Amino acid sequence: MVKNSEGIPISVKIRLGPKDKINVLEIAKIIEDNGASLITLHARTRKDRYDDEPDWEWIKKVKESVDIAVVGNGSIFNAEDAVRMLNETNCDAVLLGRGAYGNPFIFKQINYLLEGKNYTPTISEIGETAKHHIDLLEKEQGLVKNLDRAKKNIIWYFKYLSGIWDLIDQLYPVNNFDGIKGVLNNHILKLQENFYPPIDVEDIRKKFNNRVLFWLTKEEVKV
């Protein structure tokens, strides 16, 4: 790939290797020796699932073993996680996936925290971004493919805010995008008016982080 990329940098994303024989340092060196410009390391083994904690120490070891850039990956769900990974591993950058579900603001939050500042989106910002998101889903492929996806994304946007169970109950029976937008507008108004009582979000946070469909197991969640 390097020989045929015409100067375009090649990056490689890897895990730690097999559970019983972690070989990431060997693989990272092979990647470097063959001309890659960047390694992204997801700090779990091949068999690890999302409820297995990533071992960030291996990111640090890889960074110390190669001269090319190393990007850390694995269970970054907020700005604090990202800054902690940078500080603990000395990696060049961080890559996150699930942490951006329902929170595209996380990238701004990370940049703010690196400058010693904090940023929290307002209810209005969250609402307007969610509405723009579902508008794009509707425009992209329409009702059949994206209605359920729109509902899921809205749940992600509001998962840690009061009234999440009411929002879920109202979204389930809706069968068109206009209905979704109506539910969303009403929910945003109620949040701005502090209509809902506070909730304990820790169980929701844990389930979401482990890719559990928390809205299907709400009887187990503390509310």
Secondary structure, 3 states (H helix, E strand, C coil): CCCCCCCCCCEEEECCCCCCCCCHHHHHHHHHHCCCCEEEEECCCCCCCCCCCCCCHHHHHHHHHCCCEEEEECCCCCHHHHHHHHHHHCCCEEECCHHHCCCCCHHHHHHHHHCCCCCCCCHHHHHHHHHHHHHHHHHHHHHHHHHHHHHHHHHHHHCCCCCHHHHHHHHCCCCCHHHHHHHHHHHHHHHHCCCCCCCCCHHHHHHHHCCCCHHHCHHHCCC
